[in-house]
Amino acid sequence: MSHQHYYQTLGQLLQVSDVERRTVVCGAHTGSEALFQNGTLVASLGSATDGWDSDEVLREQLSSPLEVVIFGGGHVGLELAHLCVRLGLRHTIVDDRVEFCNRERFGEATLLCLPFDEVFAQDRGWNRPIFIIVTRGHDHDRLCLEHCLAMNHRYLGMIGSRTKVAQTFAHLTDHGFSQAQLDTVHAPIGLKIGAVTASEIALSIMAEVVSSYRSGAQQVVRLDSALLALQAHNRHIAVRVIGKSGSAPAEVGFTLALFEDGSTAGTIGGGVVEALAIEEAKWMASDGSIVDHTTHFDLSAGEAASIGMVCGGKIEVLFQRR
């Protein structure tokens, strides 16, 4: 499989669900990798054709970046946006009232100041978003919920009393939605913390959202869709963090790409170590005989001081020709 087809396949898979990536990190097939969805091999890249269950393979759960779409720019929507900023979550506000959907009110959000039905008339580029429905009226809530149920999402919640939720669900059942679909909706939304104020309600909602995307013990690697597109369409050296110990400023899965024109995209944590890794990637790019390999960077007290680092720990980096 070509590297272009491989990365395009990965991007398409992430629009539907999480993907498991298995990478050979030592031995003759170092750098080979494969994508698995629901335990089934979907795509592979490199010289390895089997052995994906061996001890020489790193397993990672891949997912798309988190994106929150908030329907309703009222008091609760505003407090939710504040929490999204603090949590570093990309977020979109949808409301049909300009006084509740403007740049002065929401300084860091993507704004869609449109009638709710028009929002769904075209593809907004949302990739399995977190949908939070907190509009000003039952009819708007029901319309948004109906459309959101038909889209891929990682979380879907709607505000309202149990009576309102029951009425909304009954309406959707009458219009062909199954009980299994309705069971995926968090409604009434939020954890039960006795919330009363808008700030408390937003806190209960975001606590439930965080609990949802943090569920499961396995660490998730969230891939940048823009970087994937660049990797798909350009030959490059991929630089990936595959191991970490201590307080090194990187996480397993962090990726940087060095392209043929010398430009880079992505990061493995910045600082001196990233600069050294880029130099090694340039060396690999200039010499076609250099195969995929791993390099260790020791940031323990003595080594860290010698290269100007204040943190400690160790990281292992994989260099792949793509």
DOKE-111755 format. One line per 2 residues: number of its first residue (from 1); their letters; for each residue y, x, z of N, C-alpha, C. Coordinates in Angstrom, 1 decimal. Layout:
NUM = a = Y/X/Z/Y/X/Z/Y/X/Z | ...
***
This chain:
1 = ms = -1.2/0.8/0.0/0.0/0.0/0.0/1.2/0.9/0.0 | 2.3/0.5/-0.8/3.5/1.3/-0.9/4.3/1.1/0.4
3 = hq = 5.1/2.1/0.7/5.9/1.9/2.0/6.9/0.7/1.9 | 7.3/0.4/0.6/8.2/-0.7/0.5/7.5/-2.0/0.8
5 = hy = 6.3/-2.2/0.2/5.6/-3.4/0.5/5.2/-3.5/2.0 | 4.9/-2.4/2.6/4.5/-2.4/4.0/5.7/-2.9/4.9
7 = yq = 6.9/-2.3/4.7/8.0/-2.7/5.5/8.4/-4.2/5.2 | 8.3/-4.6/3.9/8.7/-6.0/3.6/7.7/-6.9/4.3
9 = tl = 6.4/-6.5/4.3/5.4/-7.4/4.9/5.7/-7.5/6.4 | 6.1/-6.4/7.0/6.4/-6.4/8.5/7.6/-7.3/8.7
11 = gq = 8.6/-7.3/7.9/9.7/-8.2/8.1/9.4/-9.6/8.0 | 8.5/-9.9/7.0/8.1/-11.3/6.8/7.2/-11.8/8.0
13 = ll = 6.3/-11.0/8.5/5.5/-11.3/9.6/6.3/-11.6/10.9 | 7.4/-10.8/11.1/8.2/-11.0/12.3/9.0/-12.3/12.3
15 = qv = 9.1/-12.9/11.1/9.8/-14.2/11.0/8.9/-15.3/11.5 | 7.6/-15.1/11.7/6.7/-16.1/12.1/6.2/-15.9/13.5
17 = sd = 5.9/-14.7/13.9/5.4/-14.4/15.2/5.5/-12.9/15.5 | 5.1/-12.5/16.7/5.0/-11.1/17.0/3.9/-10.4/16.3
19 = ve = 4.0/-9.1/16.1/3.0/-8.3/15.4/2.5/-7.2/16.2 | 1.3/-6.8/16.1/0.8/-5.6/16.8/0.8/-4.5/15.8
21 = rr = 1.4/-3.4/16.1/1.4/-2.2/15.3/0.5/-1.1/16.0 | -0.5/-0.6/15.2/-1.3/0.5/15.7/-1.1/1.7/14.9
23 = tv = -0.8/2.8/15.6/-0.4/4.1/14.9/-1.3/5.2/15.4 | -1.8/6.0/14.4/-2.6/7.1/14.8/-1.6/8.2/15.2
25 = vc = -1.8/8.8/16.4/-0.8/9.7/17.0/-1.4/11.1/17.2 | -2.7/11.3/16.8/-3.2/12.7/16.8/-4.4/12.7/15.8
27 = ga = -4.8/13.9/15.4/-5.9/14.1/14.5/-5.5/14.2/13.1 | -6.5/14.1/12.2/-6.2/14.3/10.8/-5.3/13.2/10.2
29 = ht = -5.4/12.0/10.7/-4.6/10.9/10.1/-3.3/10.6/10.9 | -2.8/11.5/11.6/-1.6/11.3/12.4/-0.5/10.7/11.5
31 = gs = 0.2/9.7/12.0/1.2/9.0/11.3/0.8/7.8/10.5 | -0.5/7.6/10.3/-1.0/6.4/9.6/-0.8/5.2/10.6
33 = ea = -0.5/4.0/10.1/-0.3/2.9/10.9/-0.7/1.6/10.2 | -1.0/0.6/11.0/-1.5/-0.7/10.5/-0.9/-1.8/11.3
35 = lf = -0.8/-3.0/10.7/-0.2/-4.2/11.3/-1.3/-5.2/11.5 | -1.4/-5.7/12.7/-2.3/-6.8/13.1/-1.6/-8.0/13.5
37 = qn = -2.1/-9.2/13.1/-1.5/-10.4/13.6/-2.7/-11.3/14.0 | -2.7/-11.7/15.3/-3.8/-12.5/15.8/-5.1/-11.7/15.7
39 = gt = -5.0/-10.4/15.8/-6.2/-9.6/15.8/-6.8/-9.2/14.4 | -6.1/-9.7/13.4/-6.5/-9.5/12.0/-5.7/-8.4/11.3
41 = lv = -6.3/-7.5/10.7/-5.6/-6.4/9.9/-4.8/-7.1/8.7 | -3.5/-6.9/8.7/-2.7/-7.5/7.6/-2.2/-6.5/6.6
43 = as = -1.8/-5.3/7.1/-1.3/-4.3/6.2/-1.5/-2.9/6.9 | -1.5/-1.9/6.0/-1.6/-0.5/6.6/-0.9/0.5/5.7
45 = lg = -0.5/1.6/6.2/0.2/2.6/5.5/-0.3/4.0/6.0 | -0.7/4.9/5.0/-1.1/6.2/5.4/-2.6/6.4/5.0
47 = sa = -3.2/7.5/5.4/-4.5/7.9/4.9/-5.6/7.3/5.7 | -5.4/6.8/6.9/-6.5/6.2/7.6/-6.9/4.8/7.1
49 = td = -8.2/4.5/7.0/-8.7/3.3/6.5/-9.4/2.5/7.6 | -9.8/3.1/8.7/-10.5/2.5/9.8/-10.2/3.2/11.1
51 = gw = -10.9/2.9/12.1/-10.7/3.6/13.4/-9.5/3.1/14.2 | -9.0/1.9/13.9/-7.8/1.4/14.5/-8.1/1.0/16.0
53 = ds = -9.3/1.1/16.5/-9.6/0.8/17.9/-9.8/2.1/18.7 | -9.6/3.2/18.1/-9.9/4.5/18.8/-8.9/4.9/19.8
55 = de = -9.2/5.8/20.6/-8.3/6.3/21.7/-7.1/7.1/21.0 | -7.2/7.4/19.8/-6.1/8.2/19.1/-5.0/7.3/18.6
57 = vl = -5.1/6.0/18.9/-4.2/5.0/18.3/-3.3/4.5/19.4 | -2.0/4.4/19.1/-0.9/3.8/19.9/-0.8/2.4/19.5
59 = re = -0.9/1.5/20.5/-0.7/0.0/20.2/0.7/-0.4/20.7 | 1.4/-1.1/19.9/2.7/-1.7/20.3/2.8/-3.1/19.8
61 = ql = 3.5/-3.9/20.7/3.8/-5.3/20.3/5.2/-5.3/19.7 | 5.3/-5.7/18.4/6.6/-5.7/17.7/7.1/-7.1/17.7
63 = ss = 8.4/-7.2/17.8/9.1/-8.5/17.8/10.5/-8.3/17.1 | 11.1/-9.4/16.7/12.5/-9.4/16.2/13.5/-9.4/17.3
65 = pl = 14.7/-9.0/17.1/15.7/-9.0/18.1/16.0/-10.4/18.6 | 16.4/-10.5/19.9/16.6/-11.8/20.5/18.0/-12.3/20.0
67 = ev = 18.0/-13.6/19.7/19.2/-14.2/19.2/19.3/-15.6/19.8 | 20.4/-16.0/20.4/20.6/-17.3/21.1/21.5/-18.1/20.3
69 = vi = 21.0/-19.4/20.0/21.9/-20.3/19.3/22.2/-21.5/20.3 | 23.4/-21.7/20.6/23.8/-22.7/21.6/24.5/-23.8/20.9
71 = fg = 23.9/-25.0/21.0/24.5/-26.2/20.4/25.4/-26.9/21.5 | 26.7/-26.8/21.3/27.6/-27.3/22.3/28.5/-26.2/22.9
73 = gg = 29.8/-26.3/22.6/30.8/-25.3/23.1/31.5/-25.8/24.4 | 31.0/-26.8/25.1/31.7/-27.3/26.3/31.5/-26.3/27.4
75 = hv = 31.7/-26.9/28.7/31.7/-26.0/29.9/30.4/-25.2/30.0 | 29.2/-25.9/29.8/28.0/-25.2/30.0/27.8/-24.2/28.9
77 = gl = 28.2/-24.5/27.7/28.1/-23.6/26.5/28.9/-22.4/26.8 | 30.1/-22.5/27.3/31.0/-21.4/27.6/30.3/-20.5/28.6
79 = el = 29.8/-21.0/29.7/29.1/-20.2/30.7/27.9/-19.5/30.2 | 27.2/-20.2/29.3/26.0/-19.6/28.7/26.4/-18.4/27.8
81 = ah = 27.5/-18.5/27.1/28.0/-17.4/26.3/28.4/-16.2/27.1 | 29.0/-16.5/28.3/29.4/-15.4/29.2/28.1/-14.6/29.6
83 = lc = 27.0/-15.4/29.9/25.8/-14.7/30.4/25.1/-14.0/29.2 | 25.2/-14.5/28.0/24.7/-13.8/26.8/25.4/-12.4/26.7
85 = vr = 26.7/-12.4/26.9/27.4/-11.2/26.7/26.9/-10.2/27.8 | 26.8/-10.6/29.0/26.3/-9.7/30.1/24.9/-9.2/29.8
87 = lg = 24.1/-10.0/29.2/22.7/-9.7/29.0/22.5/-8.9/27.6 | 23.6/-8.8/26.9/23.5/-8.1/25.6/22.8/-8.9/24.5
89 = lr = 22.9/-10.2/24.6/22.2/-11.0/23.6/23.2/-11.5/22.5 | 22.8/-11.3/21.3/23.5/-11.8/20.2/23.5/-13.4/20.2
91 = ht = 24.6/-14.0/20.1/24.6/-15.5/20.2/25.5/-16.2/19.3 | 25.2/-17.4/19.0/26.0/-18.3/18.1/26.3/-19.6/18.8
93 = iv = 27.6/-20.0/18.6/28.0/-21.3/19.2/28.2/-22.3/18.0 | 27.6/-23.5/18.2/27.7/-24.5/17.2/28.4/-25.7/17.9
95 = dd = 29.5/-26.1/17.3/30.2/-27.3/17.8/31.1/-27.8/16.6 | 31.3/-29.1/16.6/32.1/-29.7/15.5/33.6/-29.9/15.9
97 = rv = 34.0/-29.4/17.1/35.3/-29.5/17.6/36.0/-28.1/17.7 | 37.0/-27.9/16.9/37.7/-26.6/16.9/38.2/-26.2/18.2
99 = ef = 38.6/-27.1/19.1/39.1/-26.8/20.4/38.0/-26.2/21.3 | 36.8/-26.5/21.0/35.7/-26.0/21.7/34.8/-24.9/21.0
101 = cn = 35.3/-24.6/19.8/34.6/-23.6/19.0/35.6/-22.7/18.3 | 36.2/-21.8/19.0/37.2/-20.9/18.5/37.1/-19.5/19.0
103 = re = 37.7/-18.6/18.4/37.6/-17.2/18.8/38.3/-16.9/20.1 | 39.3/-17.6/20.5/39.9/-17.4/21.8/39.0/-17.8/22.9
105 = rf = 38.2/-18.8/22.7/37.2/-19.3/23.7/36.0/-18.4/23.8 | 35.5/-18.0/22.6/34.3/-17.3/22.5/34.5/-16.0/21.7
107 = ge = 34.8/-14.9/22.5/35.3/-13.7/21.9/34.2/-12.9/21.2 | 32.9/-13.0/21.5/31.9/-12.2/21.0/30.8/-13.0/20.2
109 = at = 31.0/-14.3/20.1/29.9/-15.1/19.5/30.2/-15.3/18.0 | 29.1/-15.6/17.3/29.2/-16.1/15.9/29.5/-17.6/16.1
111 = ll = 30.5/-18.0/15.3/31.0/-19.4/15.5/30.6/-20.3/14.2 | 30.1/-21.4/14.5/29.8/-22.4/13.4/30.5/-23.7/13.8
113 = cl = 31.7/-23.9/13.4/32.5/-25.0/13.7/32.3/-26.1/12.6 | 31.2/-26.8/12.7/30.8/-27.7/11.7/30.2/-29.0/12.3
115 = pf = 30.1/-30.1/11.6/29.3/-31.2/12.1/27.9/-30.7/12.2 | 27.2/-31.2/13.3/25.9/-30.7/13.6/24.9/-30.8/12.4
117 = de = 25.0/-31.9/11.7/24.0/-32.1/10.6/24.3/-31.1/9.5 | 25.5/-30.7/9.3/25.8/-29.8/8.2/25.3/-28.3/8.5
119 = vf = 25.2/-28.1/9.8/24.7/-26.7/10.2/23.3/-26.5/9.6 | 22.5/-27.5/9.6/21.1/-27.4/9.2/20.9/-27.5/7.7
121 = aq = 22.0/-27.7/6.9/21.9/-28.0/5.5/21.6/-26.7/4.7 | 21.8/-25.5/5.4/21.5/-24.3/4.7/20.9/-23.3/5.7
123 = dr = 20.2/-22.2/5.1/19.6/-21.2/5.9/20.7/-20.4/6.6 | 20.6/-20.3/7.9/21.6/-19.5/8.7/21.1/-18.1/9.0
125 = gw = 19.9/-17.7/8.5/19.4/-16.4/8.7/18.9/-16.2/10.1 | 18.7/-17.2/10.9/18.1/-17.1/12.2/16.7/-16.7/12.2
127 = nr = 16.3/-15.7/13.0/14.9/-15.2/13.0/14.3/-15.6/14.3 | 13.5/-16.6/14.4/12.8/-17.1/15.6/13.8/-17.1/16.8
129 = pi = 14.9/-17.9/16.7/15.9/-17.8/17.7/15.5/-18.5/19.0 | 16.4/-18.3/20.0/16.3/-19.1/21.2/17.3/-20.3/21.0
131 = fi = 16.8/-21.5/21.0/17.7/-22.7/20.8/18.0/-23.3/22.1 | 19.3/-23.5/22.4/19.7/-24.2/23.7/20.6/-25.3/23.2
133 = iv = 20.2/-26.5/23.6/20.9/-27.7/23.2/21.7/-28.3/24.4 | 23.0/-28.2/24.3/23.8/-28.7/25.4/25.1/-29.3/24.8
135 = tr = 24.9/-30.3/23.9/26.0/-30.9/23.3/26.6/-32.0/24.2 | 27.6/-32.7/23.7/28.3/-33.7/24.5/27.7/-35.0/24.5
137 = gh = 26.7/-35.3/23.7/26.2/-36.6/23.5/24.7/-36.7/23.2 | 24.0/-37.8/23.5/22.6/-37.9/23.3/22.3/-37.9/21.8
139 = dh = 23.1/-38.5/21.0/22.8/-38.5/19.5/22.9/-37.1/18.9 | 23.8/-36.3/19.3/23.9/-34.9/18.8/22.7/-34.1/19.3
141 = dr = 22.4/-34.3/20.6/21.2/-33.6/21.2/19.9/-34.0/20.4 | 19.7/-35.2/20.1/18.5/-35.7/19.4/18.5/-35.1/18.0
143 = lc = 19.6/-35.1/17.3/19.7/-34.6/15.9/19.4/-33.1/15.9 | 20.0/-32.3/16.8/19.7/-30.9/16.9/18.3/-30.6/17.3
145 = le = 17.7/-31.4/18.2/16.3/-31.2/18.6/15.4/-31.4/17.5 | 15.6/-32.5/16.7/14.8/-32.8/15.6/14.7/-31.7/14.6
147 = hc = 15.9/-31.1/14.3/15.9/-30.0/13.3/15.3/-28.7/13.9 | 15.6/-28.5/15.1/15.1/-27.2/15.7/13.6/-27.2/15.8
149 = la = 13.0/-28.4/16.1/11.5/-28.5/16.2/10.9/-28.1/14.9 | 11.6/-28.3/13.8/11.0/-28.0/12.4/11.2/-26.5/12.0
151 = mn = 11.8/-25.7/12.9/12.1/-24.3/12.6/11.3/-23.4/13.5 | 11.0/-22.2/13.0/10.3/-21.2/13.9/11.3/-20.8/15.0
153 = hr = 10.8/-20.8/16.2/11.7/-20.4/17.3/10.8/-19.8/18.5 | 11.4/-19.1/19.4/10.7/-18.5/20.5/11.0/-19.3/21.8
155 = yl = 12.0/-20.1/21.8/12.3/-20.9/22.9/13.2/-22.1/22.4 | 12.9/-23.3/23.0/13.7/-24.5/22.7/13.9/-25.3/23.9
157 = gm = 15.1/-25.5/24.3/15.4/-26.3/25.5/16.6/-27.3/25.3 | 16.5/-28.4/25.9/17.6/-29.5/25.8/18.0/-29.9/27.2
159 = ig = 19.3/-30.0/27.4/19.8/-30.5/28.6/19.6/-32.0/28.7 | 19.6/-32.6/30.0/19.6/-34.0/30.1/18.7/-34.5/31.3
161 = sr = 18.9/-35.7/31.7/18.1/-36.3/32.7/16.7/-36.6/32.2 | 15.8/-36.8/33.1/14.5/-37.2/32.7/14.4/-38.5/31.9
163 = tk = 15.3/-39.4/32.2/15.4/-40.6/31.5/15.8/-40.4/30.1 | 16.9/-39.6/29.9/17.4/-39.3/28.6/16.3/-38.5/27.8
165 = va = 15.7/-37.6/28.4/14.6/-36.8/27.7/13.5/-37.7/27.3 | 13.1/-38.6/28.1/12.0/-39.6/27.8/12.4/-40.4/26.6
167 = qt = 13.7/-40.9/26.6/14.1/-41.7/25.5/14.2/-40.9/24.2 | 14.6/-39.7/24.3/14.7/-38.8/23.1/13.3/-38.5/22.5
169 = fa = 12.4/-38.2/23.4/11.0/-37.9/23.0/10.4/-39.2/22.4 | 10.6/-40.4/22.9/10.1/-41.6/22.3/10.6/-41.8/20.9
171 = hl = 11.9/-41.5/20.7/12.5/-41.7/19.4/11.8/-40.7/18.4 | 11.6/-39.5/18.8/11.0/-38.5/18.0/9.5/-38.8/17.7
173 = td = 8.8/-39.3/18.7/7.4/-39.7/18.4/7.4/-40.8/17.4 | 8.3/-41.7/17.4/8.4/-42.8/16.4/8.7/-42.3/15.1
175 = hg = 9.3/-41.1/15.0/9.6/-40.5/13.7/8.7/-39.4/13.3 | 7.5/-39.4/13.8/6.4/-38.6/13.3/6.2/-37.3/14.0
177 = fs = 6.9/-36.9/15.1/6.7/-35.7/15.8/5.5/-35.9/16.8 | 4.7/-34.8/16.8/3.5/-34.9/17.6/3.8/-34.6/19.1
179 = qa = 2.9/-34.9/20.0/3.0/-34.6/21.4/3.0/-33.1/21.6 | 2.1/-32.4/20.8/2.0/-30.9/20.8/3.4/-30.3/20.5
181 = ql = 4.1/-30.8/19.6/5.5/-30.3/19.3/6.4/-30.5/20.4 | 6.4/-31.7/21.0/7.3/-32.1/22.1/7.0/-31.3/23.3
183 = dt = 5.7/-30.9/23.5/5.3/-30.1/24.7/5.9/-28.7/24.7 | 6.4/-28.3/23.5/7.0/-26.9/23.4/8.5/-26.9/23.9
185 = vh = 9.1/-28.1/24.1/10.5/-28.2/24.5/10.6/-28.1/26.0 | 11.6/-27.3/26.4/11.9/-27.2/27.8/13.0/-28.2/28.1
187 = ap = 12.5/-29.4/28.7/13.5/-30.5/28.9/12.9/-31.3/30.1 | 13.7/-31.6/31.1/15.1/-31.0/31.3/15.1/-29.5/31.3
189 = ig = 16.1/-28.9/30.8/16.2/-27.5/30.6/16.5/-26.8/31.9 | 16.0/-25.5/32.1/16.4/-24.7/33.2/15.4/-24.7/34.3
191 = lk = 15.5/-23.6/35.1/14.7/-23.6/36.4/15.3/-24.5/37.4 | 14.4/-25.0/38.3/14.9/-25.9/39.3/15.5/-25.1/40.5
193 = ig = 16.8/-24.9/40.5/17.5/-24.1/41.6/18.5/-25.0/42.3 | 18.5/-26.3/42.0/19.5/-27.2/42.6/20.9/-27.0/42.0
195 = av = 20.9/-26.6/40.7/22.2/-26.3/40.0/23.1/-27.6/40.0 | 24.4/-27.4/40.2/25.3/-28.5/40.1/26.5/-28.2/39.2
197 = ta = 27.1/-27.0/39.4/28.3/-26.6/38.6/27.8/-26.1/37.2 | 28.8/-26.0/36.3/28.4/-25.5/34.9/27.9/-24.1/35.0
199 = se = 28.5/-23.3/35.9/28.0/-21.9/36.0/26.6/-21.9/36.5 | 26.3/-22.7/37.5/24.9/-22.8/38.1/23.9/-23.3/37.1
201 = ia = 24.3/-24.3/36.3/23.4/-24.8/35.3/23.1/-23.8/34.2 | 24.1/-23.0/33.8/23.9/-22.0/32.8/23.0/-20.9/33.4
203 = ls = 23.2/-20.6/34.6/22.3/-19.6/35.3/20.9/-20.0/35.3 | 20.6/-21.3/35.6/19.3/-21.8/35.6/18.6/-21.8/34.2
205 = im = 19.5/-22.1/33.2/19.0/-22.1/31.8/18.6/-20.6/31.4 | 19.5/-19.7/31.6/19.3/-18.3/31.2/18.1/-17.7/32.0
207 = ae = 18.0/-18.1/33.2/16.9/-17.6/34.0/15.5/-18.0/33.4 | 15.5/-19.3/32.9/14.3/-19.7/32.2/14.1/-19.0/30.9
209 = vv = 15.2/-18.8/30.2/15.1/-18.1/28.9/14.5/-16.7/29.1 | 15.1/-16.0/30.1/14.6/-14.6/30.3/13.2/-14.6/30.8
211 = ss = 12.8/-15.6/31.6/11.4/-15.7/32.0/10.5/-15.9/30.8 | 11.0/-16.6/29.9/10.2/-16.9/28.7/10.0/-15.7/27.8
213 = yr = 11.1/-14.9/27.5/10.9/-13.8/26.7/10.4/-12.5/27.4 | 10.4/-12.6/28.7/9.8/-11.4/29.4/8.4/-11.7/29.9
215 = sg = 7.8/-12.8/29.6/6.5/-13.2/30.0/5.5/-12.3/29.4 | 4.4/-11.9/30.1/3.4/-11.0/29.6/3.7/-9.6/30.0
217 = aq = 2.7/-8.8/30.3/2.9/-7.5/30.9/3.2/-6.4/29.9 | 2.8/-6.7/28.6/3.0/-5.6/27.6/4.5/-5.5/27.2
219 = qv = 4.9/-4.3/27.1/6.3/-4.0/26.7/6.5/-4.4/25.2 | 7.6/-5.0/24.8/7.8/-5.4/23.5/8.8/-4.5/22.8
221 = vr = 8.5/-4.1/21.6/9.5/-3.3/20.8/10.2/-4.2/19.9 | 11.5/-4.3/20.0/12.2/-5.3/19.2/12.9/-4.5/18.0
223 = ld = 12.4/-4.8/16.8/12.8/-4.1/15.6/14.1/-4.6/15.0 | 15.0/-3.8/14.6/16.2/-4.2/13.9/15.9/-4.5/12.5
225 = sa = 16.2/-5.8/12.1/15.9/-6.2/10.7/16.7/-5.4/9.7 | 17.9/-5.0/10.0/18.7/-4.2/9.1/18.1/-2.9/8.8
227 = ll = 17.6/-2.3/9.9/16.9/-1.0/9.7/15.6/-1.1/8.9 | 14.9/-2.2/9.2/13.7/-2.4/8.4/14.0/-2.6/6.9
229 = al = 15.0/-3.2/6.6/15.4/-3.4/5.2/15.8/-2.1/4.5 | 16.5/-1.2/5.3/16.8/0.1/4.8/15.5/0.9/4.6
231 = qa = 14.6/0.8/5.5/13.4/1.6/5.4/12.5/1.1/4.2 | 12.6/-0.2/4.0/11.8/-0.7/2.9/12.3/-0.2/1.5
233 = hn = 13.6/0.0/1.4/14.2/0.3/0.1/14.6/1.7/-0.1 | 14.3/2.6/0.8/14.7/4.0/0.7/13.7/4.9/1.3
235 = rh = 13.4/6.0/0.6/12.5/7.0/1.1/13.1/7.6/2.3 | 12.4/8.0/3.3/13.0/8.5/4.5/11.9/9.2/5.4
237 = ia = 12.4/9.9/6.4/11.6/10.5/7.5/11.8/9.5/8.6 | 10.8/8.9/9.1/10.9/8.0/10.3/10.7/8.9/11.6
239 = vr = 11.5/8.7/12.5/11.4/9.4/13.8/11.3/8.4/14.9 | 10.1/8.4/15.6/9.8/7.3/16.5/9.4/7.9/17.9
241 = vi = 9.9/7.3/18.9/9.5/7.6/20.3/8.1/6.9/20.5 | 7.1/7.7/20.8/5.8/7.2/21.0/5.3/7.4/22.5
243 = gk = 6.1/8.1/23.3/5.7/8.4/24.6/6.9/8.8/25.5 | 6.9/8.3/26.7/8.0/8.6/27.6/7.5/8.7/29.1
245 = sg = 8.1/9.6/29.8/7.9/9.7/31.3/9.2/10.1/31.9 | 9.4/9.6/33.2/10.6/10.0/33.8/11.8/9.1/33.4
247 = sa = 13.0/9.7/33.5/14.2/9.0/33.2/14.8/9.3/31.9 | 14.0/9.7/30.9/14.6/10.1/29.6/15.3/8.9/29.0
249 = pa = 16.4/9.1/28.3/17.2/8.0/27.7/16.6/7.4/26.5 | 15.4/7.0/26.5/14.7/6.5/25.3/13.6/5.6/25.8
251 = ev = 13.1/4.7/24.9/12.0/3.8/25.2/11.0/4.0/24.0 | 9.7/3.8/24.3/8.7/3.8/23.3/9.1/2.7/22.3
253 = gf = 9.1/3.1/21.0/9.4/2.2/19.9/10.8/2.5/19.3 | 11.7/3.2/20.1/13.0/3.5/19.5/12.7/4.3/18.2
255 = tl = 13.5/4.0/17.2/13.3/4.6/15.8/14.6/5.0/15.2 | 14.5/6.1/14.5/15.6/6.6/13.7/15.1/7.0/12.4
257 = al = 15.8/6.7/11.3/15.4/7.1/10.0/16.4/8.0/9.3 | 15.9/9.1/8.8/16.7/10.1/8.0/16.4/9.8/6.5
259 = fe = 17.5/9.5/5.8/17.3/9.2/4.4/17.6/10.4/3.5 | 17.2/10.3/2.2/17.3/11.4/1.3/18.7/11.9/1.1
261 = dg = 19.7/11.1/1.3/21.1/11.5/1.1/21.6/12.2/2.4 | 20.8/12.3/3.4/21.2/12.9/4.7/21.7/12.0/5.7
263 = st = 21.9/10.7/5.4/22.4/9.7/6.3/21.3/9.3/7.2 | 21.7/8.7/8.4/20.7/8.2/9.3/21.0/6.8/9.7
265 = ag = 20.0/6.1/10.3/20.2/4.8/10.8/19.2/4.6/12.0 | 19.6/3.9/13.0/18.8/3.7/14.2/19.1/4.8/15.2
267 = ti = 18.3/4.8/16.3/18.5/5.8/17.3/17.2/6.0/18.1 | 17.1/7.2/18.7/16.0/7.5/19.7/16.5/7.8/21.0
269 = gg = 17.8/7.3/21.3/18.4/7.5/22.6/19.7/8.3/22.6 | 20.0/8.9/21.5/21.2/9.7/21.4/21.2/11.1/22.1
271 = gv = 22.3/11.7/22.2/22.4/13.0/22.9/21.8/14.2/22.2 | 21.6/15.2/22.9/21.1/16.5/22.4/19.7/16.3/21.8
273 = ve = 18.8/15.5/22.4/17.5/15.4/21.9/17.5/14.7/20.6 | 18.3/13.7/20.4/18.4/13.1/19.1/18.9/14.1/18.0
275 = al = 19.9/14.9/18.4/20.3/15.9/17.4/19.2/16.9/17.0 | 18.4/17.3/18.0/17.3/18.2/17.7/16.3/17.5/16.9
277 = ai = 16.0/16.2/17.1/15.0/15.5/16.3/15.5/15.3/14.9 | 16.8/15.1/14.7/17.4/15.0/13.3/17.2/16.3/12.6
279 = ee = 17.4/17.4/13.3/17.3/18.7/12.6/15.8/18.9/12.2 | 14.9/18.5/13.1/13.5/18.7/12.7/13.1/17.8/11.5
281 = ak = 13.7/16.5/11.5/13.5/15.6/10.4/14.0/16.2/9.1 | 15.2/16.9/9.2/15.7/17.5/8.0/14.8/18.6/7.5
283 = wm = 14.3/19.4/8.4/13.4/20.5/8.1/12.1/19.9/7.4 | 11.6/18.8/7.9/10.5/18.2/7.3/10.8/17.6/5.9
285 = as = 12.0/17.0/5.7/12.4/16.5/4.4/12.6/17.6/3.4 | 12.9/18.8/3.8/13.2/19.9/2.9/11.9/20.6/2.5
287 = dg = 10.8/20.4/3.2/9.6/21.1/2.9/8.4/20.0/2.8 | 8.1/19.7/1.6/7.0/18.7/1.3/5.7/19.0/1.9
289 = si = 5.4/20.3/2.3/4.1/20.6/2.8/3.9/20.2/4.3 | 5.0/19.9/4.9/5.0/19.5/6.4/4.4/18.1/6.5
291 = vd = 3.3/18.0/7.2/2.7/16.7/7.4/3.3/15.9/8.6 | 2.9/14.7/8.7/3.3/13.9/9.8/2.8/14.6/11.1
293 = ht = 3.6/14.6/12.1/3.3/15.3/13.3/4.1/14.8/14.5 | 3.7/15.2/15.7/4.4/14.9/16.9/5.1/16.1/17.6
295 = th = 6.2/15.9/18.3/6.9/16.9/19.0/7.2/16.4/20.4 | 7.1/17.3/21.4/7.4/16.9/22.8/8.8/17.5/23.1
297 = fd = 9.6/16.7/23.8/10.9/17.2/24.3/10.8/17.1/25.8 | 10.9/18.2/26.5/10.8/18.2/27.9/12.2/18.2/28.6
299 = ls = 12.5/17.1/29.3/13.8/16.9/29.9/13.7/17.1/31.4 | 12.7/17.8/31.9/12.6/18.1/33.3/13.8/18.9/33.7
301 = ag = 14.0/19.1/35.0/15.2/19.7/35.5/15.7/20.9/34.8 | 14.8/21.9/34.7/15.1/23.2/34.1/15.4/23.1/32.6
303 = ea = 14.5/22.4/31.8/14.7/22.3/30.4/15.9/21.4/30.1 | 16.1/20.3/30.9/17.3/19.4/30.6/18.6/20.2/30.7
305 = as = 18.7/21.0/31.8/19.9/21.8/32.0/20.2/22.7/30.8 | 19.1/23.3/30.3/19.3/24.3/29.3/19.8/23.8/28.0
307 = ig = 19.6/22.5/27.7/20.1/21.9/26.5/21.2/20.9/26.8 | 21.8/21.0/28.0/22.9/20.2/28.3/22.7/18.7/28.7
309 = mv = 21.5/18.4/29.1/21.1/17.1/29.6/21.3/16.9/31.1 | 21.7/15.7/31.5/21.7/15.5/33.0/20.6/14.7/33.5
311 = cg = 19.8/14.1/32.5/18.7/13.2/32.9/17.4/14.1/32.8 | 16.3/13.5/33.4/15.0/14.2/33.3/14.0/13.5/32.5
313 = gk = 12.7/13.9/32.7/11.7/13.2/32.0/11.2/13.9/30.7 | 10.3/13.3/30.1/9.7/13.9/28.8/9.6/12.7/27.8
315 = ie = 9.8/13.1/26.6/9.5/12.1/25.5/8.7/12.8/24.4 | 7.8/12.0/23.8/7.0/12.4/22.6/7.5/11.7/21.4
317 = vl = 7.8/12.5/20.3/8.4/11.9/19.1/7.4/12.1/17.9 | 7.2/11.1/17.2/6.4/11.1/16.0/7.3/11.2/14.7
319 = fq = 7.0/12.1/13.8/7.8/12.3/12.6/6.8/11.8/11.4 | 7.3/10.9/10.7/6.5/10.3/9.6/7.3/10.4/8.3
321 = rr = 6.6/10.8/7.2/7.2/10.8/5.9/6.9/9.4/5.2 | 8.0/8.8/4.9/7.9/7.4/4.3/8.6/7.3/3.0
***
